[in-house]
């Protein structure tokens, strides 16, 4: 039997340091990545360390709502 199709969901990861720094400075942009996660294995918010082209370094990208 096939499982439900809504187990894997598409999530958007957003740079946390760009979001914090955009309040003080003029924002050039916010780095975002699109990925998938398994809802059964990771029910909490998803975080990955990815490269941010606006900060020019690897930063933590956290899951945001659509």
N, C-alpha and C positions, 0 to 999 in steps of 0.2 A: 504494500500500500504506500502511496505517496504521502509525504507529510504536507502540512499547510505551506502555502507559498509565501506567507508573510513572516517567516522565521528570519530570513536575511533582509535587512532594511538598508536603504541608502542614507548615509549621514554626511553632513558637511562639517569639515574641520576648519576652524578659524584661528589665526595667530593671536595669542593672548597678549603679547607685548605690543603689537600694533594697535590693538583696541585700547590699551591703557595709555599709550603715548599720544594717540590722536586727539585727546582732550586738550593737551598743552600746545602741541604743534599743529601746523597745517598738514593734514594727512595726504600722503601721496597715494595711498591705497591700503587695502587690507588683504593679506595673503589668505587664500581659501583653497582647500583640497576637498575632493569628493571621493568617498570610499564606501565600503559596505561593512556591516558588522552583523554578527549572529546575535539575535535578541535573547536567545536562551542562555548562551554562554556569558554575555556581557550586558546585563540589564542596566548597569549604571552608565554614567556619562563616559565617553570614550576620549582618551588623550594620547597623542603621539608626538614624538619629537621630529619635526620636519624642517626643511630649509625654507626660510622666508626671504624672498627676493627684495623686499622693502627694507628689512632690518639687516640684510647681508650676513645672516648667521642662522644657525639651527636653533629654533625656539619651540616651545610647547604649543601645539595646536589642539584646541579643545572642541568638542562637539557642540553645535548650536542647533536651535530649532529651525525648521524650514519656514 
